[in-house]
Amino acid sequence: MLQQDYLMRLFLQFAEGIRRSMDYGKHDPNEASESLEDAISRALDMDADVILGLEESFASIVHISGTDSRVVEYVVRSLALEAFYLEQAGRTGRSDLRYAQACALARAYGVEEPERNKVFTEEELAGMLEEDGVVESSSR
């Protein structure tokens, strides 16, 4: 029960961080990417400068760290969204790195790889949270 409460809190905090960055993304892609980076590092409980500087080894580090597999799809989608925001901000090198990390993590965990420059929407996030039982359906 304690583990489940912790995971629910982690999901909700991560989802709030993702939503906040989506709001920032409407006006400032740099602020949106920084907000996502912060949310990802909190969800993984790792220093953003270290973990998000890795490329292919990123997936191995996440696996070794014991990150719950249910969190991984959110991290994959968030990394791809950050890549989109970085591209919008003209930071293509870092955008390419984030997209490569998203794909490497998806492959390592058997999650569908994100499409390049496909924006992860608030509706998709809400659907994932509902599907995972983190939030109740709004149609109830």
Disulfide bonds with the S-S distance in Angstrom:
none
